[in-house]
């Protein structure tokens, strides 16, 4: 069933974008994607020279070495790894750590998620590749065979996800605080101590308050600011190169990195924790891929962002190399000291605005990655607001937005200096990059079907660079690096508990489902009163009869003339095409009027509102009946055949209804209204007489139309989880307290939120897991 569920849903969505649309997206990406990496010149040199790790000497070995490290790190990590390689590993146009995990799970049976699977076409492609490459086949076999490796793969992906969330807390604090620190050069230190923190907090509050306007509006608002900022820092950098030291380009040679480490030794190694901040925002660039497109992000970085950053860093180094009389105060080694004095106030204003934009990139990426986790049962349900009608990935999550704001303000107020904030951010950034490198090496082998030596080369080359930076960041655990570890641990516990509880709930549903043979033995009436209308029974099962149904009819022996067991699934692909969304099947002989419908959504799809959903659902069932579903009289449990139905093929009419009943009341109708559930009717579906169908099919279609006209009722399960007796103490704590707490305080499925309360009936059950 898993294979059938994902079949046809694995192909990436192709975007037929014109060059004009690509350039427009590239312009918008400056305001959303690149604000973070564009503002890194504010604090990279300052963080590298913070503390007593290294000092600026007359020989300039330190400043040239730092510049060389910055240039090659930016070139190898941001340009080569992310822009030219990792962006190609998009999951149907979507990016981020969890998208890589989803991509791997679609090509290998390594997913632990209910409803996950591998599409048949991808399976065939993989088998051909496996026949050509024994190493690929062995890698796939090992992952599929050992459950512990699958759990480790999921935990590894969740670790990267949690670090992205931690980065979403720390990046706004570092960016804004560094920009506001420019006030230090314009006022007394005693005054700045009382001004810097309140101004930073006020700006952060305004930043998070703007998020509900959406990426589209924020992008148009912020893109001009980033353009002005990049023009500003590149122009100042070029001026400093020409005026102070036009030979600074020599420091781009890797030889200066060797000289730097040779002289500074342990101090130089520890300063790498500040240098790595030059690539902060690279992971956000990948996570925000769903908001734009691969080509637009590449064009913006290569043609605008990368040259401007190189000039900015070279300009700072050129100025600092000719000034050796700095005081011991750490802020004298940094961005603002290289700005001509007459321009400092205008540049300060632009820098503060740009830092706000820089924070936008990681906040947007955090929204995207949490939506992916929530869709695949790895994060509690949250409210997801789609802010664009044309770009699916542009979303806003209110709960996450305010949690990020509170945490961001907390760390800003607690540390009140860029040194500790930068240490914390550095560890979060490099951990995410390490996770991406490891997952990417698996993608090269399992998805791209390349040689395992290419994957090992990628892993060793980029992994060795990142491990060097990771070790330098981890050694500063007591100086702020503990923050992302603590935040990641908390979010990891939340995600793991939610995923574990969801899996256990699904397993309970599977183990306690009612036998279909029992249902069929009841006869066409099912042993109960069949009343007018359609009953939609929501279930997580893709086969069999959910226990909620027997629980309901045992206590209320009346049900609708047409029963639809509806399963809404998020499959591990970003988008499912509308014509492949509905899988329709029949339960039992045609006179039973029992149907099963599985509705598939990608983790990036926008779910339809209730009226549109009802229309598509009825049309899909009608098309299933018309196309031969009525001939499927036989049924074997566990081998139920489902058909992919394109709704709207059958010529149905939709007419506005007045919400009142037609004709005289009947006993069945009275039972329907008083004992089953209140119902609503927004439209009448009428089968045209010109429809080319035989009498038997027309009769079944007419029954469906009559039932739809009578109204639809939605039967939802309201479950409570409880660890069964004899469970371990840890399991009882996890299920009875943590999971139940998360369930009570999270939102239900998005389709349930669209169902009108007047047509809903909740059936409570206790799950003993």
C-alpha positions as CSV (number, residue, x, y, z in Angstrom):
1,X,0.0,0.0,0.0
2,X,2.9,2.4,0.7
3,X,4.2,1.9,-2.8
4,X,0.7,2.5,-4.3
5,X,0.3,5.6,-2.1
6,X,3.4,7.3,-3.3
7,X,3.1,6.1,-6.9
8,X,2.8,9.1,-9.3
9,X,3.6,11.5,-6.5
10,X,7.4,11.3,-6.7
11,X,8.1,13.4,-9.8
12,X,9.3,16.9,-9.1
13,X,7.2,19.8,-10.2
14,X,8.6,21.5,-13.2
15,X,8.4,25.3,-13.3
16,X,8.1,26.8,-16.7
17,X,9.6,30.1,-15.7
18,X,10.6,32.8,-18.2
19,X,13.8,34.8,-17.8
20,X,11.8,37.7,-16.6
21,X,10.2,35.7,-13.9
22,X,13.6,34.2,-12.9
23,X,15.2,37.7,-12.7
24,X,12.2,39.0,-10.6
25,X,12.6,36.1,-8.2
26,X,16.4,36.7,-8.1
27,X,15.7,40.3,-7.1
28,X,13.2,39.2,-4.4
29,X,15.6,36.6,-3.1
30,X,18.1,39.4,-2.2
31,X,15.6,40.6,0.4
32,X,14.6,37.2,1.8
33,X,17.5,34.7,1.2
34,X,20.7,36.7,1.2
35,X,20.2,39.2,3.9
36,X,21.9,36.9,6.4
37,X,25.1,36.2,4.5
38,X,25.2,39.9,3.3
39,X,25.3,41.3,6.8
40,X,28.1,38.9,8.0
41,X,30.8,41.6,7.3
42,X,29.4,43.4,10.4
43,X,30.7,40.9,12.8
44,X,33.2,38.4,11.2
45,X,36.4,40.3,11.8
46,X,35.2,41.5,15.2
47,X,34.4,37.9,16.2
48,X,37.7,36.5,14.9
49,X,39.7,39.0,17.0
50,X,37.4,38.9,20.1
51,X,39.1,37.8,23.3
52,X,42.7,36.8,23.6
53,X,42.9,34.1,20.9
54,X,44.7,36.3,18.3
55,X,46.0,39.9,18.3
56,X,46.7,42.3,15.4
57,X,50.4,42.7,15.0
58,X,52.7,44.9,12.9
59,X,53.5,42.1,10.5
60,X,49.8,41.7,9.5
61,X,50.0,37.9,9.4
62,X,46.8,37.7,11.5
63,X,44.6,40.0,9.4
64,X,45.9,38.5,6.1
65,X,45.4,35.0,7.4
66,X,41.8,35.8,8.6
67,X,41.1,37.4,5.2
68,X,42.4,34.3,3.4
69,X,40.3,32.0,5.6
70,X,37.2,34.1,5.0
71,X,37.7,34.1,1.2
72,X,38.3,30.4,0.8
73,X,35.6,29.4,3.2
74,X,33.1,31.6,1.4
75,X,34.2,30.3,-1.9
76,X,34.3,26.6,-1.0
77,X,31.3,26.3,1.3
78,X,28.8,29.0,0.0
79,X,29.7,29.1,-3.7
80,X,31.0,25.6,-4.5
81,X,29.1,23.4,-2.0
82,X,25.7,25.1,-1.7
83,X,25.2,27.2,-4.9
84,X,26.7,24.8,-7.4
85,X,26.1,21.4,-5.8
86,X,23.6,21.2,-2.9
87,X,20.9,23.4,-4.6
88,X,20.7,20.7,-7.3
89,X,19.6,18.2,-4.7
90,X,16.2,19.8,-4.3
91,X,13.2,17.7,-3.5
92,X,10.7,18.7,-6.2
93,X,11.9,22.3,-5.9
94,X,12.1,22.3,-2.1
95,X,15.3,22.5,0.0
96,X,16.5,22.1,3.5
97,X,17.8,19.4,5.7
98,X,14.5,17.5,6.0
99,X,14.0,17.7,2.2
100,X,17.3,15.8,1.8
101,X,16.0,13.2,4.2
102,X,12.7,12.9,2.4
103,X,14.5,12.6,-0.9
104,X,16.6,9.7,0.5
105,X,13.4,8.0,1.9
106,X,11.7,8.1,-1.5
107,X,14.5,6.2,-3.1
108,X,15.2,3.8,-0.3
109,X,12.8,2.0,2.1
110,X,14.4,3.9,5.0
111,X,11.4,6.0,6.1
112,X,9.8,5.4,9.5
113,X,6.8,7.6,8.8
114,X,3.3,6.3,8.3
115,X,2.3,6.6,4.7
116,X,5.8,7.0,3.5
117,X,6.9,5.0,0.5
118,X,8.8,4.8,-2.7
119,X,7.1,5.3,-6.1
120,X,7.2,2.5,-8.6
121,X,9.0,4.5,-11.3
122,X,11.7,5.5,-8.9
123,X,12.0,1.9,-7.8
124,X,12.5,0.8,-11.3
125,X,15.2,3.5,-11.9
126,X,17.0,2.5,-8.7
127,X,17.0,-1.2,-9.6
128,X,18.6,-0.4,-13.0
129,X,21.2,1.7,-11.2
130,X,21.7,-1.0,-8.6
131,X,22.4,-3.5,-11.3
132,X,25.1,-1.3,-12.7
133,X,26.7,-0.4,-9.4
134,X,27.2,-3.0,-6.7
135,X,28.2,-0.4,-4.1
136,X,24.9,1.5,-4.6
137,X,23.0,-1.7,-4.2
138,X,24.9,-2.6,-1.0
139,X,24.3,0.8,0.5
140,X,20.6,0.6,-0.2
141,X,20.4,-3.0,1.2
142,X,22.1,-2.0,4.4
143,X,19.8,0.9,5.0
144,X,16.7,-1.1,4.2
145,X,17.7,-4.1,6.4
146,X,18.7,-2.5,9.6
147,X,16.0,-0.6,11.5
148,X,18.6,1.0,13.8
149,X,20.2,2.7,10.8
150,X,16.9,4.1,9.7
151,X,16.3,5.6,13.2
152,X,19.8,7.1,13.3
153,X,19.1,8.6,9.8
154,X,15.9,10.2,11.1
155,X,17.6,11.5,14.3
156,X,20.4,12.9,12.2
157,X,17.9,14.8,10.0
158,X,16.1,16.0,13.1
159,X,19.4,17.2,14.6
160,X,20.0,19.4,11.5
161,X,16.4,20.6,11.7
162,X,16.7,21.5,15.4
163,X,19.9,23.4,14.7
164,X,18.2,25.4,12.0
165,X,15.6,26.4,14.5
166,X,18.3,27.3,17.0
167,X,20.0,29.4,14.2
168,X,16.6,31.1,13.8
169,X,16.8,32.2,17.4
170,X,20.5,33.3,17.3
171,X,20.9,35.0,13.9
172,X,18.5,37.9,14.5
173,X,20.2,38.6,17.8
174,X,23.7,38.6,16.4
175,X,22.8,40.6,13.2
176,X,20.9,43.3,14.9
177,X,23.1,43.6,17.9
178,X,26.2,43.9,15.7
179,X,24.6,46.6,13.6
180,X,23.5,48.6,16.7
181,X,27.1,48.2,18.1
182,X,28.1,50.9,15.6
183,X,26.7,53.4,18.1
184,X,29.8,52.7,20.2
185,X,31.9,54.9,17.9
186,X,29.4,57.8,18.2
187,X,28.8,58.0,21.9
188,X,30.4,57.3,25.2
189,X,30.7,53.7,26.4
190,X,28.6,54.4,29.5
191,X,25.8,55.8,27.3
192,X,26.0,53.0,24.8
193,X,25.5,50.4,27.6
194,X,22.0,51.9,28.3
195,X,21.1,52.5,24.6
196,X,22.3,49.4,22.7
197,X,20.3,46.7,24.3
198,X,16.9,48.5,24.3
199,X,17.3,49.6,20.7
200,X,18.2,46.0,19.7
201,X,15.2,44.5,21.5
202,X,12.9,47.1,20.0
203,X,14.1,46.3,16.5
204,X,13.8,42.6,17.0
205,X,10.2,43.0,18.2
206,X,9.3,45.0,15.1
207,X,11.0,42.4,12.9
208,X,8.9,39.5,14.2
209,X,5.8,41.6,14.1
210,X,6.3,42.1,10.3
211,X,6.3,38.4,9.5
212,X,2.6,38.0,9.1
213,X,2.7,40.2,5.9
214,X,4.3,37.3,4.1
215,X,7.5,36.6,2.1
216,X,6.1,38.3,-1.0
217,X,5.5,41.7,0.6
218,X,8.6,41.4,2.8
219,X,10.7,40.5,-0.2
220,X,9.7,43.6,-2.1
221,X,10.2,45.7,1.0
222,X,13.6,44.3,1.9
223,X,15.2,43.7,-1.5
224,X,16.0,47.4,-2.1
225,X,17.6,47.6,1.4
226,X,19.9,44.7,0.6
227,X,20.8,46.1,-2.8
228,X,21.7,49.4,-1.2
229,X,23.7,47.6,1.5
230,X,25.6,45.5,-0.9
231,X,26.4,48.6,-3.0
232,X,27.5,50.4,0.1
233,X,29.9,47.7,1.5
234,X,31.4,46.9,-1.9
235,X,32.0,50.6,-2.7
236,X,33.5,51.3,0.7
237,X,35.6,48.1,0.3
238,X,36.8,49.2,-3.1
239,X,37.7,52.6,-1.7
240,X,39.7,51.1,1.2
241,X,41.6,48.8,-1.2
242,X,42.6,51.6,-3.5
243,X,43.3,54.2,-0.8
244,X,44.9,52.1,2.0
245,X,46.4,48.9,0.6
246,X,46.0,47.9,-3.0
247,X,48.2,44.8,-2.5
248,X,45.7,43.2,-0.1
249,X,44.6,40.9,-3.0
250,X,47.8,38.8,-2.3
251,X,46.2,37.7,1.0
252,X,43.7,35.6,-1.1
253,X,46.5,33.1,-1.5
254,X,46.1,29.9,0.6
255,X,49.7,30.4,1.7
256,X,48.5,33.1,4.2
257,X,46.3,30.5,5.9
258,X,49.3,28.4,6.5
259,X,51.3,31.3,7.8
260,X,48.4,32.3,10.0
261,X,48.1,28.9,11.7
262,X,51.9,28.5,11.9
263,X,52.2,31.8,13.9
264,X,49.0,31.7,16.0
265,X,48.8,27.9,16.5
266,X,46.0,27.2,19.1
267,X,44.8,30.8,19.2
268,X,44.4,30.8,15.5
269,X,42.5,27.5,15.6
270,X,40.1,28.8,18.3
271,X,39.5,32.0,16.2
272,X,38.0,29.9,13.4
273,X,34.8,29.9,15.4
274,X,34.4,33.6,14.5
275,X,35.7,33.2,10.9
276,X,33.1,30.6,10.0
277,X,30.4,33.2,10.5
278,X,31.2,34.5,7.0
279,X,29.1,31.6,5.6
280,X,26.2,32.0,8.0
281,X,23.1,32.2,5.9
282,X,24.3,29.5,3.4
283,X,22.0,26.9,4.9
284,X,19.1,29.4,5.0
285,X,19.8,29.9,1.2
286,X,19.1,26.2,0.7
287,X,16.2,26.0,3.1
288,X,14.5,29.0,1.4
289,X,14.7,27.2,-2.0
290,X,10.9,26.5,-2.0
291,X,10.2,30.3,-1.8
292,X,12.0,31.0,-5.1
293,X,13.9,28.7,-7.6
294,X,17.3,27.2,-8.0
295,X,18.2,29.4,-10.9
296,X,17.1,32.6,-9.4
297,X,19.1,32.0,-6.2
298,X,22.2,31.0,-8.2
299,X,22.0,34.1,-10.4
300,X,21.6,36.5,-7.4
301,X,24.6,35.0,-5.5
302,X,27.1,34.6,-8.3
303,X,26.4,38.0,-10.0
304,X,25.7,40.2,-7.0
305,X,26.2,38.8,-3.5
306,X,29.5,37.0,-3.8
307,X,31.5,39.8,-5.6
308,X,30.2,42.4,-3.1
309,X,31.2,40.3,-0.1
310,X,34.7,39.7,-1.4
311,X,35.2,43.4,-1.9
312,X,33.8,44.2,1.5
313,X,36.1,41.7,3.4
314,X,39.2,42.8,1.3
315,X,38.4,46.5,2.1
316,X,38.2,45.9,5.8
317,X,41.5,44.0,5.8
318,X,43.1,46.7,3.7
319,X,42.2,49.4,6.2
320,X,43.1,47.3,9.3
321,X,46.4,46.3,7.8
322,X,47.5,50.0,7.8
323,X,46.2,50.8,11.3
324,X,48.0,49.2,14.3
325,X,47.2,51.7,17.1
326,X,43.8,50.2,18.1
327,X,43.0,50.1,21.7
328,X,42.4,46.8,23.4
329,X,38.6,47.2,23.1
330,X,37.3,44.5,20.8
331,X,34.9,46.7,18.9
332,X,37.9,48.6,17.3
333,X,38.6,45.6,15.1
334,X,35.4,45.4,13.1
335,X,33.3,46.8,10.3
336,X,32.6,50.3,11.4
337,X,36.2,51.4,12.0
338,X,36.8,50.9,8.2
339,X,34.0,53.2,7.3
340,X,35.0,56.8,6.5
341,X,33.9,58.9,9.5
342,X,31.6,61.2,7.4
343,X,29.6,58.2,6.2
344,X,29.3,56.4,9.6
345,X,25.8,57.6,10.5
346,X,24.2,56.9,7.1
347,X,26.0,53.5,7.0
348,X,24.8,52.8,10.5
349,X,21.2,53.3,9.5
350,X,21.6,51.1,6.4
351,X,23.3,48.5,8.5
352,X,20.5,48.3,11.0
353,X,18.0,47.9,8.2
354,X,20.1,45.3,6.5
355,X,20.5,43.3,9.7
356,X,16.7,43.2,10.0
357,X,16.7,41.8,6.4
358,X,19.5,39.3,7.4
359,X,17.3,37.9,10.1
360,X,14.5,37.4,7.7
361,X,16.3,34.7,5.7
362,X,16.7,32.3,8.6
363,X,13.2,33.1,10.0
364,X,11.7,32.2,6.6
365,X,13.8,29.1,6.4
366,X,12.7,28.0,9.9
367,X,9.0,28.3,8.9
368,X,9.7,26.2,5.8
369,X,11.5,23.4,7.6
370,X,8.9,23.2,10.5
371,X,6.1,22.8,8.0
372,X,8.0,19.9,6.4
373,X,8.4,18.2,9.8
374,X,4.8,18.8,10.7
375,X,3.5,17.4,7.5
376,X,5.6,14.2,8.0
377,X,4.5,13.7,11.6
378,X,7.8,14.9,13.2
379,X,6.5,18.1,14.8
380,X,3.2,18.9,16.6
381,X,0.5,20.5,14.5
382,X,0.8,24.3,14.0
383,X,-1.2,26.9,12.2
384,X,0.2,27.4,8.7
385,X,-0.8,30.6,6.9
386,X,0.0,30.6,3.2
387,X,0.8,34.2,2.3
388,X,1.0,33.8,-1.5
389,X,-1.5,32.5,-3.9
390,X,1.1,31.7,-6.6
391,X,4.2,30.4,-4.6
392,X,3.3,27.4,-2.4
393,X,6.4,27.7,-0.2
394,X,5.7,31.2,1.1
395,X,4.2,30.6,4.6
396,X,3.9,32.1,8.0
397,X,3.5,30.2,11.3
398,X,2.3,32.4,14.1
399,X,3.1,30.1,17.0
400,X,6.7,29.5,15.8
401,X,7.1,33.2,15.1
402,X,6.3,34.3,18.6
403,X,8.4,31.5,20.2
404,X,11.4,32.6,18.1
405,X,10.9,36.2,19.2
406,X,10.7,35.3,22.9
407,X,13.8,33.1,22.7
408,X,15.7,35.6,20.7
409,X,14.9,38.4,23.2
410,X,15.9,36.1,26.0
411,X,19.4,35.3,24.7
412,X,20.0,38.9,23.6
413,X,19.2,40.2,27.1
414,X,21.1,37.4,28.8
415,X,24.4,37.7,26.9
416,X,24.3,41.4,26.0
417,X,27.4,41.1,23.9
418,X,28.3,39.8,20.4
419,X,31.1,37.5,21.5
420,X,28.9,35.0,23.3
421,X,26.1,35.3,20.7
422,X,28.5,34.7,17.8
423,X,30.0,31.6,19.6
424,X,26.4,30.2,19.9
425,X,25.5,31.0,16.4
426,X,28.7,29.5,15.0
427,X,28.1,26.1,16.5
428,X,24.5,26.0,15.2
429,X,25.6,27.0,11.7
430,X,28.4,24.5,11.4
431,X,26.4,21.6,12.8
432,X,23.7,22.1,10.2
433,X,26.3,22.2,7.5
434,X,27.9,18.9,8.7
435,X,24.4,17.2,8.7
436,X,23.8,18.5,5.2
437,X,27.2,17.2,4.0
438,X,26.5,13.7,5.4
439,X,23.0,13.5,3.9
440,X,24.2,15.0,0.6
441,X,26.8,12.2,0.3
442,X,23.9,9.7,0.6
443,X,21.9,11.5,-2.0
444,X,24.9,11.4,-4.4
445,X,24.9,7.6,-4.2
446,X,21.3,6.7,-3.7
447,X,19.5,9.4,-5.6
448,X,21.9,10.5,-8.3
449,X,23.3,7.0,-8.7
450,X,26.9,8.2,-8.8
451,X,30.0,6.3,-7.8
452,X,30.5,5.8,-4.1
453,X,34.0,7.3,-4.6
454,X,32.4,10.6,-5.7
455,X,30.2,10.6,-2.6
456,X,33.2,9.8,-0.3
457,X,35.2,12.5,-2.0
458,X,32.4,15.0,-1.3
459,X,32.1,13.8,2.3
460,X,35.9,13.9,3.0
461,X,36.6,17.2,1.3
462,X,33.8,19.3,2.7
463,X,33.5,17.3,5.9
464,X,37.1,17.8,6.8
465,X,36.7,21.6,6.4
466,X,33.6,21.7,8.5
467,X,35.0,19.4,11.2
468,X,37.8,21.8,11.6
469,X,35.4,24.7,12.2
470,X,33.1,22.5,14.3
471,X,35.9,21.6,16.7
472,X,36.9,25.3,17.1
473,X,33.2,26.2,17.9
474,X,32.6,23.3,20.3
475,X,35.6,24.3,22.4
476,X,33.8,27.5,23.3
477,X,31.0,25.6,25.0
478,X,31.2,27.6,28.2
479,X,31.3,30.9,26.2
480,X,27.9,30.7,24.6
481,X,28.1,27.6,22.5
482,X,25.9,25.7,25.0
483,X,22.9,27.7,23.8
484,X,22.2,26.0,20.5
485,X,23.0,22.6,22.1
486,X,20.3,23.3,24.8
487,X,17.8,24.6,22.3
488,X,18.4,21.7,19.9
489,X,18.0,19.2,22.8
490,X,14.6,20.7,23.8
491,X,13.3,20.7,20.2
492,X,14.7,17.2,19.6
493,X,12.8,15.9,22.6
494,X,9.6,17.5,21.3
495,X,10.1,16.1,17.8
496,X,11.1,12.6,19.0
497,X,8.2,12.3,21.5
498,X,5.7,13.5,18.9
499,X,7.0,11.1,16.2
500,X,7.1,8.2,18.6
501,X,3.5,8.9,19.8
502,X,2.3,9.2,16.2
503,X,3.9,5.9,15.2
504,X,2.4,4.2,18.3
505,X,-1.1,5.6,17.5
506,X,-0.8,4.4,13.9
507,X,0.3,1.0,15.0
508,X,-2.7,0.8,17.4
509,X,-5.1,1.7,14.5
510,X,-3.6,-1.0,12.3
511,X,-3.7,-3.7,15.0
512,X,-7.3,-2.9,16.1
513,X,-9.0,-2.3,12.8
514,X,-12.2,-4.2,12.3
515,X,-12.3,-7.1,9.9
516,X,-13.9,-6.2,6.5
517,X,-15.5,-9.7,6.4
518,X,-17.3,-8.9,9.7
519,X,-18.7,-5.8,8.0
520,X,-19.8,-7.6,4.9
521,X,-21.5,-10.4,6.9
522,X,-23.9,-7.8,8.3
523,X,-25.5,-7.4,4.9
524,X,-26.3,-4.3,2.8
525,X,-27.9,-2.6,5.7
526,X,-24.9,-3.3,7.9
527,X,-27.3,-4.3,10.7
528,X,-28.2,-0.7,11.3
529,X,-30.6,2.0,10.0
530,X,-29.3,3.5,6.8
531,X,-30.4,7.1,6.5
532,X,-30.1,9.7,3.8
533,X,-26.8,11.6,3.3
534,X,-23.1,10.9,3.0
535,X,-21.0,9.9,6.1
536,X,-17.3,10.7,5.9
537,X,-15.3,8.7,8.4
538,X,-11.8,10.1,8.8
539,X,-9.2,7.5,9.5
540,X,-5.4,7.0,9.3
541,X,-5.8,3.5,7.9
542,X,-5.3,2.9,4.2
543,X,-7.0,-0.5,4.4
544,X,-9.5,-2.2,6.7
545,X,-12.2,-0.7,8.8
546,X,-11.2,1.6,11.7
547,X,-12.2,0.7,15.2
548,X,-13.9,4.1,15.5
549,X,-16.6,2.9,13.1
550,X,-17.6,-0.2,15.2
551,X,-17.4,2.0,18.3
552,X,-19.8,4.5,16.8
553,X,-22.4,2.1,15.4
554,X,-22.4,0.1,18.7
555,X,-23.6,3.1,20.6
556,X,-25.7,4.7,17.8
557,X,-27.1,2.1,15.4
558,X,-27.8,4.5,12.5
559,X,-25.6,5.6,9.6
560,X,-25.7,7.2,6.2
561,X,-26.8,5.6,3.0
562,X,-23.3,6.3,1.5
563,X,-20.2,5.7,3.7
564,X,-16.8,7.0,2.7
565,X,-13.7,6.0,4.7
566,X,-11.5,9.0,4.1
567,X,-7.7,8.9,4.7
568,X,-5.8,12.2,4.2
569,X,-2.1,11.5,4.0
570,X,1.0,13.6,3.6
571,X,3.5,11.7,1.5
572,X,7.2,12.4,1.5
573,X,7.2,14.4,-1.7
574,X,6.8,18.2,-1.9
575,X,3.8,18.3,-4.3
576,X,1.2,15.9,-5.6
577,X,-0.4,16.8,-8.9
578,X,-4.2,17.4,-8.7
579,X,-5.0,14.7,-11.1
580,X,-3.1,12.2,-8.9
581,X,-4.4,13.4,-5.6
582,X,-7.4,11.0,-5.1
583,X,-7.2,7.2,-4.8
584,X,-10.7,5.7,-4.8
585,X,-11.7,2.1,-4.1
586,X,-14.8,0.1,-3.2
587,X,-15.4,-1.9,0.0
588,X,-17.6,-4.9,-0.6
589,X,-20.3,-5.3,-3.3
590,X,-21.8,-2.2,-5.0
591,X,-25.1,-2.4,-3.1
592,X,-23.3,-1.7,0.1
593,X,-22.4,1.8,-1.1
594,X,-19.1,1.7,0.8
595,X,-16.1,3.5,-0.6
596,X,-12.5,4.2,0.5
597,X,-10.8,7.4,-0.6
598,X,-7.2,8.3,0.1
599,X,-6.3,11.9,-0.5
600,X,-2.6,12.6,-0.9
601,X,-0.9,15.9,-0.2
602,X,2.8,16.7,-0.5
603,X,4.4,18.3,2.5
604,X,4.4,21.6,0.6
605,X,0.8,21.4,-0.8
606,X,-1.9,23.8,0.2
607,X,-5.0,21.8,1.4
608,X,-8.3,22.8,-0.1
609,X,-11.1,24.5,1.8
610,X,-14.1,22.5,2.8
611,X,-16.4,23.4,-0.1
612,X,-13.9,22.8,-2.8
613,X,-12.7,19.6,-1.1
614,X,-16.3,18.2,-1.0
615,X,-16.8,19.0,-4.7
616,X,-13.6,17.3,-5.7
617,X,-14.3,14.3,-3.4
618,X,-17.8,13.6,-4.8
619,X,-16.6,14.1,-8.4
620,X,-13.8,11.6,-7.8
621,X,-16.1,9.0,-6.4
622,X,-18.6,9.6,-9.3
623,X,-15.8,9.2,-11.9
624,X,-14.7,6.0,-10.1
625,X,-18.2,4.6,-10.4
626,X,-18.6,5.6,-14.1
627,X,-15.2,4.2,-15.1
628,X,-15.9,0.7,-13.9
629,X,-15.7,0.7,-10.2
630,X,-19.3,-0.7,-10.1
631,X,-18.0,-3.9,-11.7
632,X,-15.6,-4.7,-8.8
633,X,-17.9,-6.9,-6.8
634,X,-15.3,-9.2,-5.3
635,X,-13.2,-8.1,-2.4
636,X,-10.3,-9.6,-0.5
637,X,-9.1,-8.0,2.7
638,X,-5.5,-6.7,2.4
639,X,-5.7,-6.6,-1.4
640,X,-8.2,-3.8,-1.9
641,X,-7.6,-2.2,-5.2
642,X,-7.5,1.6,-5.4
643,X,-7.6,3.7,-8.6
644,X,-6.1,7.0,-9.2
645,X,-9.0,9.2,-10.2
646,X,-8.9,12.6,-12.0
647,X,-11.9,14.5,-10.6
648,X,-14.1,16.4,-12.9
649,X,-14.0,14.0,-15.8
650,X,-17.7,13.1,-15.4
651,X,-20.0,15.9,-16.5
652,X,-21.6,17.0,-13.3
653,X,-23.5,20.2,-12.6
654,X,-23.2,22.3,-9.5
655,X,-26.1,24.5,-8.6
656,X,-26.5,27.0,-5.7
657,X,-28.7,25.6,-2.9
658,X,-30.8,27.5,-0.4
659,X,-29.9,25.1,2.5
660,X,-33.5,23.9,2.8
661,X,-34.8,20.5,2.2
662,X,-36.8,19.7,-0.9
663,X,-39.9,17.7,-0.7
664,X,-41.7,16.3,2.3
665,X,-39.9,15.0,5.3
666,X,-39.4,11.3,5.6
667,X,-38.7,9.1,8.6
668,X,-35.2,8.4,7.4
669,X,-34.6,12.1,7.0
670,X,-35.8,12.8,10.5
671,X,-33.4,10.1,11.9
672,X,-30.7,11.7,9.9
673,X,-31.2,15.1,11.4
674,X,-31.9,14.1,15.0
675,X,-29.7,11.2,15.7
676,X,-26.7,11.3,13.3
677,X,-25.5,14.9,12.9
678,X,-26.6,18.3,11.7
679,X,-25.9,18.6,8.0
680,X,-25.5,21.4,5.6
681,X,-26.0,21.7,1.8
682,X,-24.2,24.3,-0.2
683,X,-24.8,22.8,-3.7
684,X,-26.8,20.3,-5.6
685,X,-25.0,17.9,-7.9
686,X,-27.2,16.7,-10.7
687,X,-26.3,13.9,-13.1
688,X,-27.1,15.0,-16.6
689,X,-29.4,12.8,-18.6
690,X,-27.0,13.0,-21.5
691,X,-24.3,11.2,-19.5
692,X,-23.4,8.0,-21.4
693,X,-23.7,5.4,-18.7
694,X,-25.7,2.1,-18.3
695,X,-28.7,1.8,-16.0
696,X,-26.8,0.1,-13.2
697,X,-24.1,2.7,-13.0
698,X,-26.6,5.5,-13.4
699,X,-28.6,4.1,-10.4
700,X,-25.4,4.1,-8.3
701,X,-24.5,7.6,-9.4
702,X,-28.0,8.8,-8.7
703,X,-27.8,7.4,-5.2
704,X,-24.6,9.3,-4.7
705,X,-26.1,12.5,-6.0
706,X,-29.2,12.1,-3.8
707,X,-27.0,11.4,-0.7
708,X,-24.9,14.5,-1.5
709,X,-28.0,16.7,-1.8
710,X,-29.2,15.4,1.6
711,X,-25.9,16.6,3.1
712,X,-22.5,15.4,4.4
713,X,-21.5,14.6,8.0
714,X,-17.9,14.3,9.1
715,X,-17.0,11.7,11.7
716,X,-13.8,12.5,13.5
717,X,-11.9,10.4,16.0
718,X,-10.9,12.1,19.2
719,X,-8.3,9.8,20.7
720,X,-6.6,9.8,24.0
721,X,-3.3,8.0,24.3
722,X,-2.4,6.0,27.4
723,X,0.5,3.6,28.0
724,X,-0.9,0.1,28.6
725,X,-0.3,-1.6,31.9
726,X,3.1,-3.2,32.2
727,X,4.8,-0.5,30.2
728,X,8.2,0.8,31.3
729,X,8.4,3.9,33.4
730,X,10.0,5.9,30.6
731,X,7.2,4.9,28.1
732,X,4.5,5.9,30.6
733,X,6.1,9.3,31.1
734,X,6.5,9.9,27.4
735,X,3.0,8.8,26.3
736,X,0.9,9.7,29.4
737,X,2.4,13.1,30.0
738,X,4.7,14.5,27.3
739,X,2.8,13.3,24.2
740,X,-0.6,14.0,25.7
741,X,0.5,17.5,26.7
742,X,1.7,18.2,23.1
743,X,-1.5,16.7,21.6
744,X,-3.7,18.9,23.8
745,X,-1.8,22.0,23.0
746,X,-1.3,21.5,19.3
747,X,-3.6,22.0,16.4
748,X,-5.4,19.1,14.7
749,X,-5.1,18.2,11.1
750,X,-5.6,21.1,8.7
751,X,-8.5,19.4,7.0
752,X,-10.3,19.2,10.3
753,X,-10.0,22.9,10.9
754,X,-11.9,23.6,7.6
755,X,-14.9,21.3,8.6
756,X,-17.9,23.2,9.8
757,X,-18.7,22.4,13.4
758,X,-22.4,21.9,12.6
759,X,-21.6,18.9,10.4
760,X,-19.0,17.3,12.7
761,X,-19.3,14.5,15.1
762,X,-16.4,13.5,17.3
763,X,-16.1,10.0,18.6
764,X,-13.8,9.6,21.6
765,X,-11.6,6.6,22.1
766,X,-8.8,5.7,24.5
767,X,-5.7,4.2,22.8
768,X,-3.9,1.7,25.0
769,X,-0.4,1.5,23.4
